[in-house]
Amino acid sequence: MSQEWTTRPERSNVLVIRFIVWFALAAGRYASRALLFPICLYFIIVSAKARAASRDYLNRALQRRATLRDIFRHYFFFASTILDRIFLLDGRNELFEIHVQGKEFLKEAISGGRGCLLVGAHMGSFEILHTVSLDHGYAETSMAMYQENARKLNTVLGSINPRRNPSVISLGKIDSMLKIREALDCGETVGMLADRAISGEKMIRCNFLGGTAEFPSGPFRLAAILDRPIILMFGLYQGGNRYNVYLERLTRLPPGQNPGRDEEIEQSVKQFARRLEHYCILSPYNWFNFYDIWK
């Protein structure tokens, strides 16, 4: 998979983001959603590469030729989940209807007090899962992520209510693995997104939506090194105020340097790609990939 996403400049404007946050909290969710229409139209017009990537992905996920309306809906779902982060971080959970499937897998994974890795994708809303974890007292959550291409947005949103904002562990740093281990040793869950890679990360080529795409092995290799279970996570936006959260248990990778570990890691990456494909077809407007991964 291309690392184009790490170098594409962030289009966000801090003053605009601050205005949207202020307006949303002052006017409410219903009124602030009206802002999403001109914002989405603007980005569709000015982001030619992203628009082309959206169309290519939707052609595959919808299994038909995507229309301009489909592309707008793709952008609108993306913008909706970002707007909803404002209200979730502000603790206004009563605004949302959230259904969770697979809670028992998460409870089992954290029952030993050693934490677990939550592996997902740029799909739907991670903030929904974090909200569910906070409200049900499952475990503290940290997010291991590459921050550079969304730093402005994350900084402004993170200031809304720092107590509800998940801790962030920056990937690509010399102490990243140490911080992840420390969080897990404290019994926390650590979320990682496995559909994009940073430079130098080993990639696995997988069959995906009628073609082949590369996915990073890093999250799965980390789980094997640290001997922690993996829970697959997706918080899919269903329109209106509805979200469906899906939690699945992935095959646990054996720890240690056994001869077949690389092959087992490769199989885990391919298993992740199959589940991601499943959810892309189930809810195609939820995968917020605006990059060409089938190059």
N, C-alpha and C positions, 0 to 999 in steps of 0.2 A: 504494500500500500504506500502511496506517495506521502512524503512528509510535507507536502505543499501547505498543509494547514498550519504548520508551525511558523511559516514565514509570511503567510498572507496577513497584511496589516489589519489591526482591529479598526472597524469602521465606527465604533461607538464614540459619542461625544459626551464628556462628563456632564456638561451643563444640561444637555438634552435628557440624559438619564436621570439627573437629579430632579428636573421638572416633572418627568413622567412618574417618578416615585412620589413626589409631593402631591401631584394631581390624583394619583391612584388612591393614596391614603386619605386624601381630603374628600374626593368625590365618590369613592367606592368602586367596586369591581365592575359593575354593570356600565357605568358611565365611562370609565377609563378604557374599557374594551373598544370603544368607538375610535380611540387613537390608533388602534392596531391596523385599521384599514388603510389610511394614508401611509403609515410606516411600511407596511408590507408592499404596497404599490411602489413606493420609492425604491426599496431594495430590489424588487423584481426588475425595475427599469435600469438601475445603475450597476447591478451585479451580473454581468453577462456570463462569466464563467460559472458562478454558483447556479444561475438559472438553467444553464445547459446541463450541469451535473444533476440538478433536481429532476429535469425532464428525463434524463437517461435512467436514473434510479427508478422513477415512477413508472416508466415504460416496463421495467422488469417486475417491479412489485405488484403493479396493477394487472400485468399480463395483457396490456393493451396500450394503444398510443395515448400518452398523457396529454390532456388539454391544458390551456392556459388557466382554466378554472382549477384543475388539479394542482398546478404549480402554485397558484395563489393559496390554495388550502394548505399545502405543504408549509409555506412560509407562515401562514396564519396560525397553524398548530404550534410552530416553533415560537412565534411571538407570544402566543397565549400562555405557554408554559413559563416563559420568562416573566411575564406580567404576574402570573400566579405566584411566583417565588416571592414577590413583594408582600402579598397577603399571608403566605405561609410563614415567612420570616417574622411578620408582625404578630403571629399567633392567632390569626383569624381563621382557624380551621373549620369553624362552623359554616363557612361559605362553601365548603366542598363536600361532595359525596364520594367517599373513598371505599373501594372494595379490595380486599387483600386475599389472595390465594397463595397457600404454601407457608403460612406463618409457622407451622410446626417444624419446617425445615430450619428456619432461622433459630427458633428456640432450641432445637436440638444441637445446632452447630455451636451456640454460645454457652451451652449448659455447663461445659467443663471449665469455664472461666478463662480460656486461652484465646478468645476472640475468633474471628473468621474473616475471610476475604469475601466481599460482595463484588462480583464481577458483572459489569453491565456494558452499555454502549451509550453513544450520544442519542439516546432514544427516550422520548417522553420526559419525565421529571424525576431526577434523583431526590429533589427536595421533598417530594411526596413520601418517599420511603423514609427519609430522615425524620419527617413529621410523625409518621406512624411509629417509628422507633422511640421517639421522645415521649409520645403520648401513652405508649404501652409499656414504657420502662424496660425495653429489651436490652439496650446497651448504648453506650456513647458511640458516636460515629465520627470517623475522620475520613476525609476524601483525599486520596493520593492522585494528583493531577498535574498536568503541564499547564501553567497559568498564563504564560506570556501573551497568548492571542486573545485573552478576554479579561485582562487585568483591570481595565477601567470599570467594566460592568460588574465584576465580582467585588471590587473595592466598594463601590457605591451600595450595592445590594447588601454586602456584608455588614455595613454600618447601620442597617435598619434596626436590628436587634441582635447584637453579638452573642447573646446567650443562646439564641436558637440557631445560630449559624454553625454548620459543621466545621470542625477544625480542618485545615488544609495542610497536607504534606506535599511540598513541591517535588515533582519528579525531575530526574536529570541532575540532581545535586549529589555531592560526594557522600552526604549523610542520609540520603533518602531511605535506604533500606534499614538503617539503624532506627530511624524515627518510626517506620512502619512496624518494626519488631517491638519497639517500646510500647506503641499503642496497642498492639495485639496482646502483649504480655500483661497489660492492664485490663484485659478482658473486653476491649473495644472491638467494634467491627470497622474494617477499613475498606472503603469503596474504591474500585479502580475501573476505568473504562477501557475495554479491550478491542475497540474497533479502530483505533488510530495508534500510531507508533511515533516515538521520538527518534531522532537520528542515531543510528548505530544499533538499534534494537533488532534482534533476530526475528525474521518474519517466516510465517508458514503459509504456503499457497493452498487455498481451499476452494472447492466448488461453492459458488455463491450466486444465487439468483440468475441462473442460466449462463454464467461465465465463471471466471476464476479471479479471485482477489486475494491479496496478502493480508494476514492478520498477525499482530505481534504475539510472541510467545511469553513476553516478560511477566505478565500477571500469573500465568500458570507455572512458570519456572520459579517464581517467588513463593508460590504456595507450596511447591515441592521442597524448596530449600528450608522454609520455615515450618514445614509440617503442619499446615493449617487447612481446614476444610474450605471449599469454595461454594458459595451460594450465588446462583445466577439471579440477577435482579432486573426488572423492568417496571417502570411506573408509567403506564400508557394513558395519554390524554384521550378522552372519549367524546370531547365536545361539551359545550355548556360548562357545568361545574363538576363533571364526572371524571374520575380516574380509576383505573384498574391496576392494581399492583400484583405482579406475578413473581413468586420466589420459587426457584427450583434448585435441587441439589445436584451438583456436578460430581462426576466420579472423582473420588479423592486420590490424589497422586501420592505414590509411596515416597517417603523421605530417603535421603542418602544418595550416594553415587552408585546406584545399581546399574548394570549394563544396559538395561532397556529403558532407562528413564527418559532419554531424548525422544524415543518413539512414543512413550506414553504421554509426554507433554504435547507432542504433535497431534496425537489423537484427541486430547482435551481441547486444543485450539479448534480442531475440525468439528468437535461436538458443539463448541460455542458458536461457530459459524452456522451450523445447522439450526440451532435454536434462534439465533438472530434472524436467519432467513424466515423461520416460522413466524416470528412476531412482525417482521416486515410485511409479510403477506397478510397476516391477521389484521394489522393496523398500519397500513403503508405510510400514512402522513406523519407518523411518529418518529421515523428515523431521520434525525437532523444531520444527514451527511450531504454537504453541498460541495463535495470534491469528487474528482474522477478517480475512483479506486479500481477501475477495470482497464487501466492503461496497459 
